Amino acid sequence: MTTRPPVFSKFREVQEELGRSGRAIYRDANGIDSLIIRYPYSINYIHSYAEDTEFFLALADGKLKGSKCTRKSCRTVYATPRGHCMACGAPTEWIDLPPRGRLHSWTTCHYGSEAFLKETPYNLAMVEFEGADSLLFVRLKDCVESEIYIGMPVEARFDPEPKYSITDVWFVPKRG
């Protein structure tokens, strides 16, 4: 008969144990135990960005692109890629967004997917840009939860080794 995996109340300790033995039990604040196992999983996923291609190519070049409605009576500006306006349905055109904005909202994630385990806990933010009618959902780095506030000036940083993903951009507090 095998022994039960060790029990931890801190997820970082669970992560360390998963690296050692591949199994651990996480006990939450209510005393509920959850068996956690490491299970290798691999898949090759082929994805086309289609009309959003320019957005991801721009991130790799250290730039932010948004979309602007081409209908003169609308002209809605999106901080995210949009092939067509969500307000009126007209086609959009690419525009440059500034590398700086303000924090509209944020949350701190204490649990994350495998891609973010090393960064846990991490912050996700909704960034607003002057002149844009929508927000950009990105990671907020180089700050701790107690330093974050609504309206905080932030600026973009870009991955020097792009993966052509939204994770190629993140924001940090604007200092000074």
RAZIDA-V139657 format. One record per helix or strand of 3 or more residues. SS is the DSSP state (H for helix, E for strand). FROM is the first residue (numbers start at 1). TO is the last residue. If there is no record, write none. Layout:
SS/FROM/TO
SS/FROM/TO
//
This chain:
H/11/21
E/23/27
E/33/37
H/50/60
E/64/69
E/91/97
E/100/109
H/114/119
E/122/128
E/135/141
H/145/147
E/153/158
H/166/168
E/169/173
//
